Amino acid sequence: MSLTTTDVAELFRLIEASPEFQARLRGFLRDERLDKIDQRLDKIAEGLQHLTARVDALAEGLQHLTARVDALADALQQLTARVDNLAETVERLTTNQQKLREDVGGLLGDNLERRYRERAHSYFGRLLRQVRVLGGQELIDLVEEHLSPDDLDDLLEVDIVIAGQPKDRPDLGEVLVALEVSRVIDRNDVERAHRQAGLLRSSGRTVIPAVGGKSLTRGAKSEDLLVLANGPRAGRKP
């Protein structure tokens, strides 16, 4: 016999009205395997809850770490900016120091050259009589017709030209001294003195290359060169 819709409705009404029927029905429907599945699902849910908590903790830790990394990046950027500023300051100081050194060197060189000009008799008086310093125009008049314009310009770069009569060789008449002045005499000063003396010889005069300064480097050595260093009494004639 098949159940009708009315029968089913009556059955549900009886079950709802009878706690005994409800208990028996729950016992009938309950299955041990379903209980195990429920337990496993509960454990999975609990594990998932713990895992979610750990993920949340990791996310929070990552957030703090990101904040620290950002702070370190900002600090590094600020430090880099300070280092760049310091490097610029050091560069400016180095440039200023170099400029100051060049300015001081120029002033000392000019002062030393002026000293040789003003005290030419003190420096050359033991070697020459009637010592005098040639002026620029006198030097031009002496060699202009014998030199090309370029050589004349090169000669006019000479620091000082001294004229005088040698005490030990009066037969030579008046000779010229091509003097290069530098606080520290080096090979370049020696080469310039020889070059300037060679240009001066175009005038037909006897010319002596000379260097003057406070000290000499090892490279400032040459034959046929008059050297004056550390004062007028330190000069020597090779």
C-alpha positions, 0 to 999 in steps of 0.5 A: 500500500502506498502512502498518500500525501495526507498520510505523510502529513499525518506522520509528520504531525504525530512525530512533531507531537510525540518526543518519543517518536522524535527520539526513535527517529533520531536513533534510526537516522543516526549513523556511526560513520556520520558521527566520525565524519562530524568529528573529523569535520569538527577537527578540520574546522578547529585546525582551520581556525588555528591556521587562520589565527596563525595566518593572521599573526603572520600577516600582522608580523609581516605588516610590522616588518614592512613598516620597519623596512620602510623606516630603514629605507627612509633612514638610509635615504636620509643618510645617503642625502647627508653623505652626498651633502658631506661629499659636496662639502668636502669637494668644495673644501678641497677645491677651495684649499687647492685654489688657496694653495695656488693663490698662496703659491702664486703670491709667494712666487711673485714675491720671490721673483720681486725679491730677485728683481729688487736685490739683483746686486745681492744675488749676482754682485759676486759674479757680475759688475754693473748688474742691472735688470732688463726691462721688457721693451729693452729685451724686445729691442734686443732680440725682436729682429732676430726672432719669429713672433712666436719665439719672441712671445716665448722669450717674453715669458722669461721671469727675469733677464739680468745684464752685467760684466763677469768679474772673472772674464772681463773680456766677454763684455756684458753678458745676459742671465736668463733667470727662471724663479720658482720656490721649488726648482724642478726639471721644468724650470731648468728646461725653461731656463735653457730654452730662454737662454737659447732664444736670447743668444740670437742677439749675439750676446753671451747668455747664461741660463740660471734658476733661483728659488728656495730648494731644488728637486733631484731632477733640477740638475744640468750642466752649464747652469747657474743655480741660486737657492736659499739666499744670495750666498748659496749660488754656484756656477758650474 
